[in-house]
Amino acid sequence: MENRKYVLASGSPRRIEMMHAHGIIPRVCPADIDEHMPAAGGPADAVMFLALKKAQAAQETYEIEDGSIIIAADTVVYKDVIMGKPSSFDEAFSMLSDLRGTSHLVITGVALSEAGHQNAKVFAETTRVFFKNYSDGELAEYLHTDEAYDKAGGYAIQGYFSRYIEKIEGDYDNVVGFPWDRITSELRNF
C-alpha cells in the first residue's frame, strides 16, 4: 500500500481525516455526479453503483497519473427505504423520528479503480445501528445544530447524535462513511 499514489474521489472531511490518520495523504479530487439512485436493485447495489460512478467521474474530470488508485465511496441509511442526506428540518425530523427506538442499516459502497487501466473493485459494507428512544424535544434540539444536514440519515455517529445510539453490530468506521478495515483488506488484494 505504501508505494502507491492514492486519489480520493470525495471532499468529505471525515474520509480525508481517516486516510491521514492511517498515514495516507491522498490527492483529493471530489467527484460531482448526479446522485439519483438507480431504479433496480437494493441499497447495496445503489451505493456500489454511485461509488463506481464517482470513481469514473474523478478519472474523467482530473488529470490523474496512470496507476494511481482512485477510491470513491457512497453511504446511505436504510430502513424500509433508502435515506440520503436530509434537505430540510422537516425531512431530517421525519427521518430521525422513523429511526428512533429501532435499528437500521448503514451501507457504504466503495469503488477502487486503477487510473489508466480497466481494473476496478466494487464492494459494499453493512452495519446495523440501534437507536435509543429520544423525545421530539431532544430531536428538535439536535436538528438546530448543523450536524444533521450533510449526513445520510441525518446523523453522525461520531458527533452530537452519538448519545442516542444504543449499540452497533459491525464496523464503526462504516457508519462514519468509510469502512477502513475492509478498504485496506481489498487494497492489499487489488
C-alpha positions in Angstrom: 0.0 0.0 0.0 2.8 2.4 0.8 4.3 2.6 -2.7 1.0 3.6 -4.4 -0.4 7.0 -5.1 -4.0 7.5 -3.9 -6.8 9.7 -5.2 -9.8 10.2 -3.0 -12.9 11.0 -5.2 -14.5 12.8 -2.3 -14.3 16.1 -0.4 -15.6 14.5 2.8 -13.6 15.8 5.7 -14.2 12.5 7.6 -12.8 10.4 4.7 -9.8 12.7 4.3 -9.1 12.6 8.1 -9.4 8.8 8.2 -6.8 8.4 5.4 -4.5 10.9 7.0 -4.9 9.1 10.4 -3.6 5.9 8.6 -0.6 7.6 7.1 -2.0 8.1 3.6 -2.1 11.6 2.1 -4.4 11.3 -0.9 -4.9 13.7 -3.8 -8.4 15.0 -3.2 -10.5 15.1 -6.3 -14.2 15.5 -5.4 -16.5 13.9 -8.0 -19.5 15.9 -8.8 -22.2 13.4 -10.0 -25.9 13.1 -10.2 -26.6 11.1 -7.1 -30.0 9.7 -8.1 -30.3 6.1 -7.2 -30.8 3.5 -9.9 -34.4 2.2 -10.1 -33.4 -1.5 -10.0 -31.6 -3.4 -7.2 -31.4 -2.8 -3.5 -29.5 -0.3 -1.3 -26.1 -2.1 -1.6 -26.4 -2.1 -5.4 -27.3 1.6 -5.3 -24.3 2.7 -3.3 -21.9 0.5 -5.3 -23.3 2.0 -8.5 -22.8 5.5 -7.1 -19.3 4.8 -5.8 -18.2 3.5 -9.2 -19.8 6.5 -10.9 -17.8 8.8 -8.6 -14.5 7.0 -9.4 -15.2 7.2 -13.1 -16.1 10.9 -12.8 -12.9 11.7 -11.0 -10.9 9.9 -13.7 -12.7 11.9 -16.4 -12.5 15.2 -14.7 -9.0 15.4 -13.3 -5.6 14.5 -14.8 -4.7 11.5 -12.7 -1.4 9.7 -13.1 -1.7 6.2 -14.6 -1.5 3.5 -11.9 -2.9 5.8 -9.1 -5.6 4.1 -7.1 -8.9 6.1 -7.1 -11.0 5.5 -4.0 -14.7 6.5 -4.1 -17.5 5.9 -1.6 -21.2 6.5 -1.1 -23.2 5.9 2.1 -26.9 5.5 2.8 -29.1 4.7 5.7 -31.7 2.1 5.0 -34.9 1.2 6.9 -37.6 0.2 4.5 -36.4 2.9 2.2 -33.1 4.5 1.3 -32.4 7.6 3.3 -29.9 10.1 1.9 -29.0 13.5 3.2 -32.0 15.5 4.5 -32.5 18.8 2.8 -34.7 20.5 5.5 -35.5 20.4 9.2 -38.8 18.7 8.4 -37.2 16.0 6.3 -34.5 15.3 9.0 -37.1 15.3 11.7 -39.2 12.8 9.8 -36.2 10.5 9.1 -34.9 10.5 12.7 -38.4 10.1 14.1 -38.8 7.0 12.0 -35.5 5.6 13.2 -35.9 6.2 17.0 -36.2 3.1 19.2 -35.4 0.8 16.3 -32.5 -0.4 14.2 -31.5 0.4 10.7 -28.7 -0.4 8.3 -25.8 1.9 7.2 -24.5 0.7 3.8 -21.4 2.1 2.2 -20.4 1.3 -1.3 -16.7 1.6 -2.2 -15.1 1.6 -5.6 -11.3 1.1 -6.1 -10.1 1.9 -9.6 -6.7 2.0 -11.1 -6.2 5.1 -13.2 -5.5 4.4 -16.9 -6.5 0.8 -16.6 -9.7 -1.3 -16.7 -9.0 -2.6 -13.2 -11.7 -1.9 -10.6 -13.1 -3.5 -7.5 -16.5 -2.5 -6.1 -18.0 -3.7 -2.8 -20.4 -2.8 -0.1 -20.1 -2.9 3.7 -23.2 -3.0 6.0 -23.5 -2.1 9.7 -26.7 -2.4 11.8 -27.2 0.6 14.1 -29.7 0.7 17.1 -31.1 4.0 18.3 -32.4 4.8 21.7 -35.8 6.3 22.2 -35.5 10.1 22.3 -38.1 12.7 22.6 -39.4 15.2 20.0 -37.8 17.9 22.1 -34.4 16.2 22.1 -34.6 15.6 18.4 -35.6 19.3 17.6 -32.7 20.5 19.8 -30.3 18.3 17.8 -31.7 19.5 14.5 -30.8 23.1 15.4 -27.2 22.1 15.0 -25.5 21.9 11.6 -24.6 18.2 12.0 -27.7 16.6 10.5 -27.8 18.2 7.1 -24.8 16.7 5.3 -25.1 13.2 6.6 -27.0 10.2 5.3 -29.9 9.6 7.6 -29.4 13.0 9.2 -26.9 12.0 11.9 -23.2 11.4 12.6 -22.2 8.5 14.9 -19.0 10.4 15.8 -20.9 13.7 16.7 -23.5 15.1 18.9 -26.0 12.4 18.0 -23.8 9.6 19.4 -25.7 10.0 22.7 -28.8 8.5 21.1 -27.0 5.4 19.7 -27.6 2.3 21.8 -25.2 -0.1 20.0 -23.9 -1.1 16.6 -23.4 -4.5 15.0 -20.5 -4.2 12.5 -17.9 -1.7 11.5 -18.0 1.7 13.3 -15.9 3.3 10.5 -18.6 2.2 8.1 -21.2 4.3 9.9 -18.8 7.2 9.6 -18.9 6.6 5.9 -15.6 4.9 5.1 -15.1 1.2 6.2 -11.4 1.5 6.6 -10.6 -2.2 7.6 -12.4 -3.5 4.6 -10.9 -0.9 2.3 -7.3 -1.8 3.4 -8.1 -5.5 3.0 -9.4 -5.0 -0.5 -6.4 -2.7 -1.4 -3.9 -5.5 -0.4 -5.6 -7.8 -2.9 -6.1 -5.2 -5.6 
